[in-house]
Amino acid sequence: MLGRCTVLDEWISLARAFEMMLVSEIDPLLVESLLVPALWHGEVPAISRRALVEGKRIKDLKLVTNIEWRWEESPIIFDWANSRAWSPAGFNRHSRETESVRVPQIDYYVIEVEKEAIFRLIPELRGMTGPKQKIPGRPNVVQVFGPEIERRAAAQERYETQTDWANVLIDWYREVYGKEAPPISTKRITNHYGKRLNQLKPKETARKAQNPK
């Protein structure tokens, strides 16, 4: 499932690609909203020059895409400034007729992307120049919790408080992303998903909150 890629066209660091896109898009969140899906769907080929696959060192490893793992949204956490990423352990089943295949947890280092693919994504970047851009220093950790919250909500999982929810989600995160993944606090999760988590309390708790005595 995880193939090597040794084609050496013109590759640039992930950090450099993000910086180039900032010249056009200005806002880091806009760049992230373009680049994450493009990486996940294979529109921007990416190679990790050094990777750890559950502790085993591998060179020139392609990043997992939705071709190998058919999640609707990318579960990969990116550290744009340092050209790093983390993907979780899990299971993938291509069809009802096939058995589930285990996907290993991977730490990606020294990520490079195909430069021409960045120009295909934003054609106006060709020939465009601008001042050096500041790349976000914090990895995009918080985005991976949204799909997991909805998966648990669909399974009727409920907790009394937002903090209870956040603690469960952090336990899940540490289990599937490994010990090297970027840390995240309960406060950051509750700040980002608080409104949704309030909707996912047990019915009795929710009624008491709406009708305090």
Secondary structure, 3 states (H helix, E strand, C coil): CCCECCCCCCEEEHHHHHHHHHHHHCCHHHHHHHHHHHHHCCCCCEEEEEEEECCEEEEEEECCCCCCCCCCCCCCEEEHHHCEEEECCEEECCCCCCCCEEECCEEEEEEEEEHHHHHHHCHHHCCCCCCCCCCCCCCCHHHHHHHHHHHHHHCCCCCCCHHHHHHHHHHHHHHHHCCCCCCCCHHHHHHHHHHHHHCCCCHHHHHHHHCCC
